[in-house]
Amino acid sequence: MIGRKMAVVTVAFALGLSGCNKLPNPLAKSDKATATPTPAAAAAATPAPTPEDTRPKIDQTSQVVVYGYHRFVDKVRRPDTEITPQMFEEQMKLLKEREIPVIPMQDFLAWRRGEKSIPPRAAIITLDDGWLTQYTVAWPILKKYDFPFTMFVYTEGLRPTGHFAGGAAMTWDQLAEMRDAGVDIQGHSATHQDLRNKRRVEAISKKKLTEEEYGEWLKDETAGVKKALEDRLGIRVNAFAVPYGFHDETVRKAVLDTGYEAMFTVYGQPLTMNSSMDSLGRYLIEANKPKVFTDALNFGGAAAGAGPSTAAVSASALSTQPAEGETVRTATPLIRADLSSLGEIEPKSVQMRISGQGLVPASYDEKTKTVSYQVTQKLRDDTCTVIVSARSGGKRVEANWSFMIDDAAAAATPAPAKK
């Protein structure tokens, strides 16, 4: 099992002067009387009007922030992907009160193509995965404020046919209803896996994959979801949100080679005319981090995550525990990474994030340069992704890795004692 979340103006202007006779010079002296030109000759002598430039005037200094949301619940259990309906409405109200224009995704893409103008500062709202509460809770609120938005969905997470679709998932019919109402629908992979993780696919299929086989799987996750959405909904899919924000050169190439115009991550920063189209950052909204929303609202720089100034580090250089691709037999493992290979670390900058739990209170030992965290809240999914970041040499460095949890062993793990 792959986890619960698997599943184009060149204007050519030709002067039509073919066969045109040479006109007499009116300033030249002549023994002969000047003949009155015929109407046809007069017309030929009249310069053709210059066509007006009808292209829109594009403000190339505009900035756009993109918000990303997942589930809307009354009781938050997973703050990294859930917020309450009240918090969501407060944020939408604040956008309206601050007079930040919320624009459609397609307007942004048209702006980047030089085809359309957008406001100097604007926002885009996106909803990931295809959760039912996006239909029942978020959509009514967005209609109330007359805000356009984009759905990034993964097809195997949609009912009734998705392999990883539970009762909390949206149906294809509901998605079609939203399409009919003008909601923009885009791709988010087929099975919502870390698309870089060849080892994870090998663990599920129980066989080693050749590069060709991995390439075919990656094609299914990028081109496959585009075709499925376009065929079933009769829409144009030209944007892709990479699951978990994880990507590398292979993933980025696969997405853009498929025909997507843009690939979005979860590493928020204001987007400009110069932002790379294969790594457009979104501000992922979490219940326990309201400052992320206000930072974006103020167009105040990058949110926590791997922005343009972040250097990615291979987890293999950190001697992680559990190791990349390892299967553990407990849902409350000790997670550790040796950061000594990163150089001089700023101790207070060290952070650890765990999928499903968000930022955790990890400890950093300056002597051993090791960051560690003993999981106390049982990990719910059978795949766990860890992100460790810090500042070293004046820049941010980040590494991430994933490990698996044996289902039977996880079920037998005692719940942590209540304090």
N, C-alpha and C positions, 0 to 999 in steps of 0.2 A: 504494500500500500504506500502511496506517495504522500499520504497525509490528508487531513481533512480539507485542505485548500488547493489539492492537486487538480485532481481532475485533470501651364507654359501659354514689345510688339515691334516686330521690326516693321517700320513703315517704309514702303518703297514708293517713291513718287517720280514718275517719268513725265517729262514735258513732251507733249505730243506734237512735235515739230517736224515729223517725217515729211519730206518733200517740200519743205518751206523754202520759198524764194528769198534771196537776199534783198532786204529792203533798202531803198535809196537813203543816202545820208542827207537830211534836210539842211544841214549847214554847208554842204558842198555846192560849189558854183556849177551851173549847168546851162548849156545853150538851149536845152530842150525844156519845154514846159513840164512841170511836174504833174503827172497824171493823178487824178483822184483815185485813191485805192478802193478796190471793190470791198463789199462788206466782209467777204470771206477772208481777204487779206488783212483787213482791219482787225478781225477777230483773232487771226493768227498772230498779229503783232501785239495783242494785249497780253500782258504777263498773266499767267495762271495764278489764282489766289493761293496764298499759303494756308494749308489746313491748320486749324486750331489744334493745340495739344489737349486732348480730352482726358489724358491720364490723370488720376487723382493725385493731389499733392500729399505726399507721404511725410509725416513727421517721424524722422528716423531716430529721434531722441525719446520716443515713448518708452514707458516701462510697464510691464505686466507682472502681477503676482498670481500664482496659481495655488488654490487651496485644494487639499485632498482630504476626503472623509470616507469612513467605512460604515460603521453601524451606529444606530441611534436607539439607546435603551434607557429605561428609567433607572435601573440599577447597574452601575458600571462595575464590571468584573475584570475587563481587560482594557485598561486605560490607554494602551498603545493604539487600539483600533476602535474604541467606543467613546461616545460622548452622549450626554442626555439631550432629549429634544429641546429642553429649556435653554441649554447652553448654545445649541445650534441656532435657535431662533434669535437669541441675544446677539450672536455674531452677525447674522443676516441683517438684523435691525441696525447694528452699528455700521455695517457697510452702507446701508441706505442713508443713515444720518450723516455719515462722513462724506456722502455724495461721491463715493468711489464707484464709477461705472462698472457694472458686471457685464462682460461681453461674451459672445459665443466663441467657442474654440475655433470655429471656422473663420471668424473675423481675424483672430490672431494669426492663423496660418496664411490667410489672404494678405495680411499686413506684411508678413515675412516674405511673401512672394512679390511685394511691391504693387499689389493690386487694390489695396483698400487702406484707408486711413482709420486709425483708432485714436481714442483719447490719449492725452499725455500720460495719464496714469489710469490703469484699469486692472480689474481682477477677473479671474476665471474660476469657476467652481467645478470640481470634479468629484464623482462618487465612484469608489472602487468595488469591484468584485461582483455585485449584483445581489446584495442582501435585500430581503423582503422589506425591512424598515426604510430602505431608500424609497420604495414605492409608497408605503403606508404613512411614513412620518416626514421624511425630508422633502418629497415632491410637493405635498400640500403647502409646506412652509415656503418653498421656493416659488410656487405659483402665487402665493400671497404677496410676495415682494417683487413679483414679475422678473425673476432672475433666470436667465438661461443657464444651462449646465450641461456637462458631459458625463456619460456613464462609461467607465472603463470596465468591461465585463470579461470574465473567463468562462468559456462555453461549457466546460465540464462541471461548472458550479451552478448551472441553471436547471430548474425543474421543468418537465419531469424526467428528462432523458440524461441529465448530467450524472456521471459516475460519482461525483463528490458533492451532489446537491442534497442537502437536508431540508427539514421543514422551515428553516430560517432563510432559505434561498428564494429568490424571485423566479417566476415562471417565464417561459418564452412568450406567452400571451400577454403578460403584464408588460414585458419589455416592448412588445409590438404596440401596445396601447400608448406607451410613453413615446415611442417613435412617431406615431400618428399625431401626437400632440406637439411635435417639433423638438423633442429631446435628442441631443447628439449622442450617438452610440459608437464607441470605439473599442479597440482590442486590448486585452490584458492577459494574453496567452490562452492556451487551452486548459492546462491543468494547474496553473498557479504555482509552478516550481521555480526554484533558483535556476535560471537557464544556464548558468555557468557550470552547474554541478553534475558533471559527467559521472562522478563516482556514485552519486545518489541514484541516478538512473540505472547504473550497473547493479547496485544493491537490490533494487526492486526487480529488475529483470533476471537477476542472478546469473549474469554473464558479462564478460568483458565486451565493451563496445569498441568497434573500430572507429576511426575518425569519420568514416563515411556514414556509419550507423548513427553516431552522435549527431552528425550534420542533418540526417533525415529526421531525427527526433526534434531537433531545434527548428527545422523547417515546419514541422507539424505545429509547434508551439507559436510560430510567428505567422507564416503564410497560411497555415491551416485555420487559425482562428479568424483571420481576415476573410477567407473564403466562406467559412461557415456563417459568419454574421452577414456578409453581403448577399449570399444565396438565400438565406432563410428570411432576412428582413428587407431585402431589396434596398440596401443603403450603400453609401460609399464610406469605407473605412480607411482613414489616412493618418491616424495617430495611434500610438501604442504606448501603454504604460508598463514598464518592466516590473515584474513581481518583486516585491520587497525593495525595489530600487537597485537591485544587484545587477551589475553588467560588466562586461569586459569588451575587448576589441572584437572578439568573435561574435558576441551577442549583438553589439551595435551594428556590425556589418550585416548580420542575418536580418535584422529588423529593417534597415534602410534598403537592402537589396530586394526585400519583399515588395517594396512599393510604398511603405509608409513615409510620409513627409517628416514626421517628428516622433521622437522617442522621449518619454517623460520618466523621470526618476522621482524619488521622494526627498531629495536634498535641496530644500528651498532656497531660492535667491531670486531677486527681481530679474525678469527676463528682458533683454534688450534686442535690438536689431542684430547685434553681434553674438548673441548666445548660440552656442553650438546646438544644432538641431538633433543631434543624437544623444543629448544628455541635458534635457530641459528640466530644471529643478522645480518641484512642487513643495509647498509647505504642508506637511502631513499634520493634521490636527489631532492632538491627543487630549484626553480629559484632564490629566494632571499637569498640562503644560500650556496654560492659556496665553503665556507670553509669546508663543510661536505665532498665534493669530494676530496679536497686536504688532509684533515685529513686522509681519508681512503687511499689515494695514498701513504702517508708517513707511513702507518701502525701505526698511532699515538694514538691509544686508542679509547675509546667509543665515539660515536656520541651522540648528545642530545637524551635522551630517557632512558627507563628503562633497563639499562645494569645489569650485575651481581651484582653490588654494590648498586642497587636501591631497596628500600623497597616499596612494594605496600601497599597502604592504602585504606581502603574502603571509598567510597564517602559518605556513610551514617554518617561517623564520622565528616564530614565537614559542615553539615547543608547547603547543596548547594542550590542555587537558579539559575535557576529552579531546582527542585528536580529530581532525577533519575526517568525516566519513565513519567514525567509530560508532559502534552500537553499545550503549550502556544499559545496565539492568536496574536502574533506579530512576524515578521521576524527580528526585531531589539531589542531583549530583553536585560535586564540588567542581566549579569552573575556574580555570586558571590559565594565565599566559605570561611568559617570560618576555619582558620588554627591553632587555639589555641590548638587543641588536639594533634598537632604534636611536641609540645615542643618549645624550643628556635630556632626560625627561623632566618636564615641569610637573612635579608631583600633584599639585592641585588640579591639573588639567586632565588627569586620567579618568576615563569614564568607561563603564561597561553597560551595554544594552542587550536584553534577551528578548527574543520574539515571544509575544504574548504577555510580557511583563513590563517592557519598556526599560527605562533607566533604573538600575538597581544599585544599592549601597555597597559597591565593591570596595575592598581594601587594597591599598598599594603600599608595598614594602620598599622603601627607598634603598635599603641595603641590597636586597636581592633583585630589585627592579621587577618584582612580580606583582601582578594584579590578580586578585582572587575573589570569589564569591561563592558561599555555600547557599545553594538554592533552598529556600524554606517553603515557598509556595509551589506545590506540585506542578510540573510542566504538563500541560494538557495534550499537546500534539505529539505525534511520534517522530517529528523532526524539529530540532531546536537550532536556531541561528543565533550566534553571538557576535556582537560588534564591539570591538575595543578601540578607543581613540585616545589620543594625547597630543600635546604640543612638544615638539623637539626641534631645536635649532631655529626657533621662530616660526615654524610652520606646523600645521596640523597633519598628523599621520593617523591612518586608520586601517584596521584589518578585520576581516570577518570570516567565520567558518561555521559549518553546520555539523551536527552529529545526530544520530538516531537513538531512539529510546525503545527498548524491547517492550511491546505491548503488555505481555503477561507480567513481566517483572514490574512494570510501571503500575499496573493495577494492584499489585501486592505491596507497593510502597506505602507505608503507614502515612496518614495525613499528619502534617506537622502539629505539634502540640500547641494549644491555644495559650496565650500568655494572659 
